[in-house]
Amino acid sequence: MKILKDIRVIELGTYITGPAAGMHLADLGADVIKVERPGTGDPFRAFKGGLYSPHYQTYNRNKRSVAIDTKDPDERQVLYDLVATADVFIQNFRPGVAERLGVGEDDLRKVNPSIIYCAISGFGTSGPSRDRPAYDTVAQAASGFLRLVTPPENPRVIGPAIADAITGQYAAMGILAALLERSKTGEGHRLDISMLEAMTHFNLDSFTHYFSVGEVMGPLSRPVVSQSYTFECSDGKWIAIHMSSPTKFWEGLLKATDQWQLNDDPRFNERLERIQHQDELIEHFTPIFKQMTRDAWCEKLLAAEVPHSPAYDSDEALEDPQAQHLNIKVSTSHPEMGEWTTVRAPYSFDGEPDLDVLPPPTLDEHGEEIRGELRRRKAG
């Protein structure tokens, strides 16, 4: 079900935050028109050479692309004509840039008074850090999140661009709320969202701990309390275990590993003691898990009803029987770029997942189509 099939979005976004917001709406069926610079397009296109990098592909499926030179007055009018047909406009420039390009809120409100105008920034539209350049790692660090995912030993930045992706997701959520309100009042809204605000909200748990009990969380704070572990198996593959607080999961782990004697050890026979002595527990179980393959351990842990999963790499995760059952991996074909495979949107409406996906567009792939629609609209 294309739940947003009657919504049109104009996305003047680059890299991740703006395109991610547009992608979430496109995944729900919105007609998202990606407006790009002629010749080069979104800079993310060329992140690994060419104009179809995996970085670009990640956040630009289900969209149409049109190349428009916003610095040219005649071309800018094409953009205005598009905005006149739209419900939502998304940009992720630094504050002030959109206004200099003639696509600020006031500019577009003259064309479409009821437009939902979404402006994504690094640090907000005012304040001492307003004009600072911001990328994913900067936002993670400023929000207090980076310290929670930095290895205590050999510290370095790890993991995906989570601040960028999360900001795009929050932006999409705010846009949906604004659309719902507009359906009742007919009035458009401006949505401002910064990476700093999005990531501090995403990092809410650590602030709640600090405000309520004065605890400054670190990278091991949550996994210690939640009793989460990851172990290497004899085949070099890894397994993850999350026992939380129920005693039955601890007892299931002892059953699966035949380590009942640990219940007689005062370091481990109570949950609070296990929290205090997690390092020793990891040291104890590390050689044990290296005695069998990952599949063998999964079988034992499943039989003992221990919450666990193979710790998959990306080349394995979608081949899992449950992932296959849910049809998470979907494929389609691009007329120029060939077969394209991705992960479908996670929604199922009325029990049916949406398995229909469009590959990311090549630069200006739909330019003539979109301009033709505008010409017909003016003529009619």
C-alpha positions as CSV (number, residue, x, y, z in Angstrom):
1,M,0.0,0.0,0.0
2,K,1.5,3.4,-1.1
3,I,0.0,5.2,2.0
4,L,1.4,8.6,0.9
5,K,0.6,8.2,-2.8
6,D,-1.1,11.6,-3.0
7,I,1.8,13.5,-1.4
8,R,4.4,15.2,-3.5
9,V,7.8,16.1,-1.9
10,I,10.5,18.4,-3.5
11,E,13.9,17.4,-2.0
12,L,16.8,19.8,-2.5
13,G,19.0,17.7,-0.3
14,T,22.6,16.4,-0.4
15,Y,24.6,13.6,1.4
16,I,22.3,12.0,4.0
17,T,20.0,14.0,6.3
18,G,17.8,15.6,3.6
19,P,17.9,12.6,1.3
20,A,17.1,10.2,4.2
21,A,14.1,12.2,5.1
22,G,12.9,12.1,1.5
23,M,13.6,8.4,1.3
24,H,11.4,7.6,4.3
25,L,8.5,9.5,2.7
26,A,9.2,7.9,-0.7
27,D,9.2,4.4,1.0
28,L,5.7,5.2,2.2
29,G,4.6,6.0,-1.4
30,A,5.2,9.8,-1.7
31,D,6.2,11.2,-5.1
32,V,9.6,12.5,-4.1
33,I,11.3,14.6,-6.7
34,K,15.1,15.0,-6.1
35,V,16.3,18.3,-7.5
36,E,20.0,18.2,-8.3
37,R,22.8,20.3,-9.7
38,P,23.3,19.7,-13.4
39,G,26.4,17.7,-14.3
40,T,27.4,16.5,-10.8
41,G,24.2,16.1,-8.9
42,D,24.2,15.3,-5.2
43,P,27.9,15.1,-4.1
44,F,27.2,11.8,-2.5
45,R,26.8,10.3,-6.0
46,A,30.6,10.6,-6.6
47,F,31.7,9.5,-3.1
48,K,33.3,6.4,-4.6
49,G,33.7,7.5,-8.2
50,G,31.2,7.8,-10.9
51,L,27.7,9.1,-10.2
52,Y,26.1,6.1,-8.6
53,S,28.0,5.3,-5.5
54,P,26.6,2.9,-2.8
55,H,26.5,5.9,-0.5
56,Y,24.1,7.7,-2.8
57,Q,22.1,4.6,-3.5
58,T,21.4,4.0,0.2
59,Y,19.2,7.1,0.7
60,N,17.7,7.7,-2.8
61,R,15.5,4.9,-3.8
62,N,11.9,5.4,-4.8
63,K,12.6,8.9,-6.1
64,R,12.7,10.8,-9.4
65,S,15.6,13.0,-10.3
66,V,15.6,16.3,-12.2
67,A,18.6,18.5,-12.8
68,I,17.9,22.2,-12.2
69,D,20.4,25.1,-12.0
70,T,18.9,27.1,-9.1
71,K,21.3,30.0,-9.8
72,D,19.7,30.5,-13.2
73,P,16.5,32.6,-12.9
74,D,14.7,30.7,-15.7
75,E,15.7,27.4,-14.2
76,R,14.7,28.6,-10.7
77,Q,11.3,29.3,-12.1
78,V,11.0,25.6,-13.0
79,L,11.8,24.8,-9.4
80,Y,9.1,27.3,-8.3
81,D,6.6,25.6,-10.7
82,L,7.4,22.3,-9.1
83,V,7.0,23.7,-5.6
84,A,3.6,25.0,-6.6
85,T,2.5,21.4,-7.1
86,A,4.0,20.0,-3.9
87,D,3.1,19.4,-0.3
88,V,6.5,19.3,1.2
89,F,9.9,20.9,0.6
90,I,13.1,19.5,2.2
91,Q,16.5,21.2,2.3
92,N,19.6,20.5,4.4
93,F,21.8,23.6,3.7
94,R,23.6,25.6,6.4
95,P,21.4,28.4,7.7
96,G,21.1,31.2,5.2
97,V,22.2,29.3,2.1
98,A,18.6,28.5,1.0
99,E,17.7,32.1,1.3
100,R,20.7,33.1,-0.9
101,L,19.6,30.5,-3.5
102,G,16.1,31.9,-3.5
103,V,14.5,28.8,-1.9
104,G,14.0,30.1,1.6
105,E,10.7,29.7,3.3
106,D,9.5,33.2,2.4
107,D,10.4,32.6,-1.2
108,L,8.5,29.3,-1.5
109,R,5.5,30.5,0.6
110,K,4.8,33.1,-2.1
111,V,4.5,30.2,-4.6
112,N,2.7,27.7,-2.3
113,P,1.3,29.2,1.0
114,S,0.4,25.7,2.4
115,I,3.8,24.1,1.8
116,I,5.4,22.1,4.6
117,Y,8.9,23.6,4.7
118,C,11.5,21.4,6.3
119,A,15.0,22.9,7.0
120,I,17.6,20.5,8.4
121,S,20.8,22.0,9.9
122,G,23.7,20.9,12.0
123,F,23.3,23.1,15.0
124,G,20.1,25.0,14.5
125,T,19.1,28.3,13.0
126,S,20.5,30.5,15.8
127,G,23.0,30.5,18.6
128,P,26.8,30.6,18.7
129,S,27.3,27.3,16.7
130,R,24.7,28.1,14.0
131,D,27.3,28.5,11.2
132,R,29.7,25.7,12.2
133,P,30.1,22.9,9.7
134,A,28.5,19.7,10.9
135,Y,28.9,16.1,9.8
136,D,27.9,12.8,11.4
137,T,30.8,12.4,13.8
138,V,30.5,16.1,14.9
139,A,26.8,15.6,15.8
140,Q,27.5,12.3,17.6
141,A,30.2,14.0,19.6
142,A,28.2,17.2,20.5
143,S,25.2,15.1,21.6
144,G,27.1,13.0,24.0
145,F,26.5,9.9,22.0
146,L,29.9,9.3,20.5
147,R,31.5,8.5,23.9
148,L,28.9,5.7,24.3
149,V,30.1,3.9,21.2
150,T,33.8,4.6,21.4
151,P,36.0,1.6,22.3
152,P,37.5,2.2,25.8
153,E,40.8,0.8,24.5
154,N,42.3,1.9,21.2
155,P,39.6,4.7,21.0
156,R,38.4,5.6,17.5
157,V,35.2,6.5,15.6
158,I,33.4,3.3,14.7
159,G,30.1,2.3,13.1
160,P,27.7,3.8,10.5
161,A,26.6,7.4,10.0
162,I,23.9,7.1,12.7
163,A,23.5,10.9,13.4
164,D,22.8,11.6,9.8
165,A,20.3,8.7,9.4
166,I,18.6,9.4,12.7
167,T,18.1,13.1,11.8
168,G,16.5,12.2,8.5
169,Q,14.2,9.8,10.3
170,Y,13.1,12.5,12.9
171,A,12.6,15.0,10.0
172,A,10.3,12.5,8.2
173,M,8.4,12.0,11.5
174,G,8.0,15.8,11.9
175,I,6.9,16.2,8.3
176,L,4.2,13.6,8.8
177,A,2.9,15.4,11.9
178,A,2.8,18.7,10.0
179,L,0.9,17.0,7.1
180,L,-1.6,15.6,9.6
181,E,-2.1,19.0,11.1
182,R,-2.5,20.7,7.7
183,S,-5.2,18.2,6.8
184,K,-7.3,19.7,9.6
185,T,-6.4,23.4,9.3
186,G,-5.2,23.8,5.7
187,E,-2.1,25.7,6.9
188,G,1.5,24.9,6.1
189,H,4.2,24.8,8.7
190,R,7.9,25.3,8.9
191,L,9.8,22.4,10.5
192,D,13.4,23.1,11.7
193,I,15.4,20.2,12.9
194,S,19.1,20.0,13.7
195,M,21.4,17.1,13.9
196,L,22.3,18.2,17.5
197,E,18.7,18.2,18.6
198,A,17.9,14.9,16.9
199,M,20.9,13.1,18.4
200,T,20.4,14.4,21.9
201,H,16.9,13.1,21.8
202,F,18.1,9.8,20.4
203,N,20.6,9.8,23.3
204,L,17.8,10.3,25.8
205,D,18.6,7.3,28.0
206,S,22.0,8.6,29.0
207,F,20.6,12.1,29.9
208,T,17.8,10.4,31.9
209,H,20.4,8.5,33.9
210,Y,22.4,11.6,34.6
211,F,19.4,13.7,35.6
212,S,17.8,11.1,37.8
213,V,20.7,9.4,39.5
214,G,23.8,11.4,38.5
215,E,25.3,8.6,36.5
216,V,27.4,9.5,33.5
217,M,27.1,6.5,31.2
218,G,30.0,5.1,29.3
219,P,30.3,2.5,26.5
220,L,29.9,-0.4,28.8
221,S,27.1,1.0,31.0
222,R,24.2,-0.5,29.2
223,P,25.6,-3.9,28.1
224,V,26.8,-4.6,31.7
225,V,23.4,-3.9,33.2
226,S,21.5,-5.6,30.4
227,Q,23.9,-8.6,30.6
228,S,24.7,-8.5,26.9
229,Y,27.6,-10.5,25.4
230,T,29.2,-11.4,22.1
231,F,31.5,-14.4,21.8
232,E,33.6,-15.9,19.0
233,C,32.9,-19.5,18.1
234,S,35.2,-22.2,16.8
235,D,34.5,-21.4,13.2
236,G,35.5,-17.8,13.6
237,K,31.9,-16.6,13.5
238,W,30.3,-14.6,16.3
239,I,27.2,-15.0,18.5
240,A,25.3,-12.4,20.6
241,I,23.4,-13.0,23.8
242,H,21.2,-10.6,25.7
243,M,19.8,-12.0,29.0
244,S,18.3,-8.9,30.6
245,S,17.0,-9.5,34.1
246,P,14.9,-12.7,34.2
247,T,16.7,-15.5,36.0
248,K,15.4,-18.1,33.6
249,F,17.7,-16.7,30.9
250,W,20.8,-17.0,33.1
251,E,19.8,-20.6,33.9
252,G,19.2,-21.3,30.2
253,L,22.7,-20.1,29.5
254,L,24.1,-22.5,32.2
255,K,22.1,-25.3,30.7
256,A,23.2,-24.7,27.2
257,T,26.8,-24.5,28.1
258,D,26.8,-27.1,30.9
259,Q,28.2,-24.6,33.4
260,W,25.9,-25.2,36.4
261,Q,28.8,-24.8,38.8
262,L,28.7,-21.1,38.2
263,N,25.6,-20.9,40.4
264,D,27.8,-21.9,43.3
265,D,30.2,-19.0,42.6
266,P,29.3,-15.9,44.7
267,R,30.5,-13.7,41.8
268,F,27.8,-15.0,39.5
269,N,24.9,-16.6,41.4
270,E,23.0,-13.3,41.7
271,R,22.3,-10.8,38.8
272,L,23.8,-7.8,40.7
273,E,26.9,-9.8,41.3
274,R,27.1,-10.8,37.6
275,I,26.9,-7.1,36.7
276,Q,29.8,-6.4,39.1
277,H,31.8,-9.2,37.6
278,Q,31.0,-9.1,33.9
279,D,34.7,-9.1,32.9
280,E,35.3,-12.3,34.8
281,L,32.2,-13.9,33.3
282,I,33.3,-12.9,29.8
283,E,36.8,-14.4,30.6
284,H,35.1,-17.6,31.7
285,F,32.9,-18.1,28.7
286,T,35.3,-16.9,26.0
287,P,37.1,-20.3,25.7
288,I,33.9,-22.2,26.1
289,F,32.2,-20.7,23.1
290,K,35.4,-21.4,21.0
291,Q,34.8,-25.1,21.5
292,M,31.8,-25.3,19.0
293,T,30.6,-23.7,15.8
294,R,28.1,-20.8,15.8
295,D,25.4,-23.0,14.4
296,A,25.9,-25.6,17.1
297,W,25.7,-22.9,19.8
298,C,22.6,-21.4,18.3
299,E,20.9,-24.8,18.4
300,K,21.7,-25.2,22.1
301,L,20.8,-21.7,23.1
302,L,17.5,-21.9,21.2
303,A,16.6,-25.2,23.0
304,A,17.4,-23.5,26.3
305,E,15.3,-20.4,25.3
306,V,18.2,-18.0,25.7
307,P,17.7,-14.7,23.8
308,H,20.5,-14.8,21.2
309,S,21.3,-14.4,17.5
310,P,24.2,-15.1,15.2
311,A,26.1,-11.8,15.0
312,Y,25.8,-11.6,11.2
313,D,27.9,-9.6,8.7
314,S,25.9,-7.9,5.9
315,D,26.6,-10.8,3.6
316,E,24.8,-13.2,6.0
317,A,22.0,-11.3,7.7
318,L,19.5,-11.4,4.8
319,E,20.0,-15.1,4.2
320,D,18.7,-16.0,7.6
321,P,15.5,-18.0,7.3
322,Q,13.4,-15.4,9.2
323,A,14.7,-12.5,7.0
324,Q,13.9,-14.6,4.0
325,H,10.4,-15.4,5.3
326,L,9.8,-11.7,5.8
327,N,11.1,-10.9,2.3
328,I,13.4,-8.2,3.7
329,K,15.7,-8.4,0.7
330,V,14.1,-7.1,-2.5
331,S,15.4,-6.7,-6.0
332,T,14.5,-4.7,-9.0
333,S,16.1,-3.5,-12.2
334,H,17.3,-0.2,-13.5
335,P,17.2,0.3,-17.2
336,E,20.7,1.7,-17.3
337,M,22.4,0.4,-14.1
338,G,21.0,-3.2,-14.2
339,E,19.8,-5.3,-11.3
340,W,19.5,-3.6,-8.0
341,T,19.0,-5.1,-4.6
342,T,18.1,-3.4,-1.3
343,V,16.3,-3.8,2.0
344,R,12.6,-3.0,1.8
345,A,10.9,-0.5,4.1
346,P,9.9,-2.1,7.5
347,Y,6.2,-1.3,7.3
348,S,3.4,-3.8,6.7
349,F,-0.1,-2.2,6.3
350,D,-3.0,-4.5,6.8
351,G,-0.6,-7.4,7.0
352,E,1.0,-6.7,3.7
353,P,4.6,-5.5,3.3
354,D,5.5,-3.3,0.3
355,L,7.8,-5.3,-1.9
356,D,7.7,-2.9,-4.8
357,V,10.8,-0.7,-4.9
358,L,12.2,1.7,-7.5
359,P,16.0,1.9,-7.9
360,P,17.8,5.2,-7.2
361,P,17.6,7.4,-10.2
362,T,20.5,8.4,-12.4
363,L,21.1,12.1,-12.6
364,D,18.3,13.9,-14.3
365,E,16.7,10.5,-15.2
366,H,13.2,11.9,-15.0
367,G,14.1,15.5,-16.1
368,E,12.1,15.5,-19.3
369,E,9.2,13.6,-17.8
370,I,8.9,16.1,-14.9
371,R,9.3,19.2,-17.1
372,G,6.7,17.7,-19.4
373,E,4.3,17.3,-16.5
374,L,4.8,21.0,-15.7
375,R,4.2,22.1,-19.3
376,R,1.0,20.1,-19.5
377,R,-0.2,21.6,-16.2
378,K,0.4,25.1,-17.5
379,A,-1.3,24.3,-20.8
380,G,-4.3,22.7,-19.1
